[in-house]
Amino acid sequence: MVEARWQQIYPQLRTSDQFIAGQLPLLQASANLNFQKWSVTERLEDVQVIKGSWPNETAYLRQWLDARLDWMNDQLG
């Protein structure tokens, strides 16, 4: 049942990168204010991934999600 459900939602999930890319301009002003207030280089936990800038953080998120979807599709697809 999990594999069948994955087959249903996988095509929609593949468009998540396009959605994120479309949201980036809308979030840019808020991201700038956020990084003015909070350190973008301070590590709070050992496992925390820090990329150092808004473009680097969003690029990392998009790459991670793409790799995760590929991995999940290999497991369930």
Phi and psi restraints in degrees (value plus and minus 20) as a CYANA .aco file:
   2 VAL   PHI     -84.7   -44.7
   2 VAL   PSI     -63.3   -23.3
   3 GLU   PHI     -83.8   -43.8
   3 GLU   PSI     -59.7   -19.7
   4 ALA   PHI     -84.3   -44.3
   4 ALA   PSI     -62.5   -22.5
   5 ARG   PHI     -85.3   -45.3
   5 ARG   PSI     -60.2   -20.2
   6 TRP   PHI     -78.8   -38.8
   6 TRP   PSI     -63.6   -23.6
   7 GLN   PHI     -79.9   -39.9
   7 GLN   PSI     -52.7   -12.7
   8 GLN   PHI     -91.5   -51.5
   8 GLN   PSI     -62.8   -22.8
   9 ILE   PHI    -115.6   -75.6
   9 ILE   PSI     -37.0     3.0
  10 TYR   PHI     -76.7   -36.7
  10 TYR   PSI     -66.4   -26.4
  11 PRO   PHI     -78.8   -38.8
  11 PRO   PSI     -57.2   -17.2
  12 GLN   PHI     -89.2   -49.2
  12 GLN   PSI     -60.1   -20.1
  13 LEU   PHI     -85.0   -45.0
  13 LEU   PSI     -50.4   -10.4
  14 ARG   PHI     -83.9   -43.9
  14 ARG   PSI     -37.9     2.1
  15 THR   PHI    -110.1   -70.1
  15 THR   PSI     -18.4    21.6
  16 SER   PHI     -83.5   -43.5
  16 SER   PSI     -52.2   -12.2
  17 ASP   PHI     -84.6   -44.6
  17 ASP   PSI     -59.6   -19.6
  18 GLN   PHI     -83.4   -43.4
  18 GLN   PSI     -60.1   -20.1
  19 PHE   PHI     -83.0   -43.0
  19 PHE   PSI     -67.1   -27.1
  20 ILE   PHI     -80.6   -40.6
  20 ILE   PSI     -65.0   -25.0
  21 ALA   PHI     -79.2   -39.2
  21 ALA   PSI     -58.1   -18.1
  22 GLY   PHI     -89.9   -49.9
  22 GLY   PSI     -45.9    -5.9
  23 GLN   PHI    -105.1   -65.1
  23 GLN   PSI     -41.5    -1.5
  24 LEU   PHI     -75.3   -35.3
  24 LEU   PSI     -66.5   -26.5
  25 PRO   PHI     -82.7   -42.7
  25 PRO   PSI     -53.0   -13.0
  26 LEU   PHI     -89.4   -49.4
  26 LEU   PSI     -48.9    -8.9
  27 LEU   PHI    -115.0   -75.0
  27 LEU   PSI     -28.4    11.6
  28 GLN   PHI     -77.2   -37.2
  28 GLN   PSI     -66.8   -26.8
  29 ALA   PHI     -82.4   -42.4
  29 ALA   PSI     -63.2   -23.2
  30 SER   PHI     -85.5   -45.5
  30 SER   PSI     -59.2   -19.2
  31 ALA   PHI     -83.1   -43.1
  31 ALA   PSI     -62.9   -22.9
  32 ASN   PHI     -79.6   -39.6
  32 ASN   PSI     -65.4   -25.4
  33 LEU   PHI     -84.8   -44.8
  33 LEU   PSI     -59.8   -19.8
  34 ASN   PHI     -80.1   -40.1
  34 ASN   PSI     -66.7   -26.7
  35 PHE   PHI     -95.6   -55.6
  35 PHE   PSI     -36.5     3.5
  36 GLN   PHI     -93.5   -53.5
  36 GLN   PSI     -54.5   -14.5
  37 LYS   PHI    -105.2   -65.2
  37 LYS   PSI     -59.6   -19.6
  38 TRP   PHI    -135.5   -95.5
  38 TRP   PSI     122.8   162.8
  39 SER   PHI     -85.7   -45.7
  39 SER   PSI     113.5   153.5
  40 VAL   PHI    -115.0   -75.0
  40 VAL   PSI     -20.3    19.7
  41 THR   PHI    -138.8   -98.8
  41 THR   PSI     -24.9    15.1
  42 GLU   PHI    -100.5   -60.5
  42 GLU   PSI     106.3   146.3
  43 ARG   PHI    -111.8   -71.8
  43 ARG   PSI     103.5   143.5
  44 LEU   PHI    -115.7   -75.7
  44 LEU   PSI     -44.8    -4.8
  45 GLU   PHI    -160.0  -120.0
  45 GLU   PSI     136.2   176.2
  46 ASP   PHI     -82.9   -42.9
  46 ASP   PSI     -51.6   -11.6
  47 VAL   PHI    -109.0   -69.0
  47 VAL   PSI     -23.6    16.4
  48 GLN   PHI     -90.1   -50.1
  48 GLN   PSI     113.0   153.0
  49 VAL   PHI    -116.5   -76.5
  49 VAL   PSI     104.6   144.6
  50 ILE   PHI    -139.4   -99.4
  50 ILE   PSI     103.9   143.9
  51 LYS   PHI    -126.4   -86.4
  51 LYS   PSI     -33.8     6.2
  52 GLY   PHI      71.2   111.2
  52 GLY   PSI     -27.2    12.8
  53 SER   PHI    -179.6  -139.6
  53 SER   PSI     141.2   181.2
  54 TRP   PHI     -79.2   -39.2
  54 TRP   PSI     -69.9   -29.9
  55 PRO   PHI     -80.6   -40.6
  55 PRO   PSI     -59.4   -19.4
  56 ASN   PHI     -88.5   -48.5
  56 ASN   PSI     -59.2   -19.2
  57 GLU   PHI     -83.7   -43.7
  57 GLU   PSI     -65.5   -25.5
  58 THR   PHI     -90.0   -50.0
  58 THR   PSI     -56.4   -16.4
  59 ALA   PHI     -83.0   -43.0
  59 ALA   PSI     -61.6   -21.6
  60 TYR   PHI     -82.8   -42.8
  60 TYR   PSI     -64.5   -24.5
  61 LEU   PHI     -79.0   -39.0
  61 LEU   PSI     -66.6   -26.6
  62 ARG   PHI     -85.2   -45.2
  62 ARG   PSI     -60.9   -20.9
  63 GLN   PHI     -86.0   -46.0
  63 GLN   PSI     -61.4   -21.4
  64 TRP   PHI     -83.7   -43.7
  64 TRP   PSI     -65.7   -25.7
  65 LEU   PHI     -82.6   -42.6
  65 LEU   PSI     -61.2   -21.2
  66 ASP   PHI     -82.0   -42.0
  66 ASP   PSI     -65.8   -25.8
  67 ALA   PHI     -84.4   -44.4
  67 ALA   PSI     -58.9   -18.9
  68 ARG   PHI     -85.8   -45.8
  68 ARG   PSI     -62.8   -22.8
  69 LEU   PHI     -82.9   -42.9
  69 LEU   PSI     -61.0   -21.0
  70 ASP   PHI     -81.0   -41.0
  70 ASP   PSI     -65.2   -25.2
  71 TRP   PHI     -81.8   -41.8
  71 TRP   PSI     -66.8   -26.8
  72 MET   PHI     -83.5   -43.5
  72 MET   PSI     -58.7   -18.7
  73 ASN   PHI     -86.3   -46.3
  73 ASN   PSI     -55.3   -15.3
  74 ASP   PHI     -82.8   -42.8
  74 ASP   PSI     -55.7   -15.7
  75 GLN   PHI     -98.2   -58.2
  75 GLN   PSI     -56.8   -16.8
  76 LEU   PHI    -136.0   -96.0
  76 LEU   PSI     -34.2     5.8
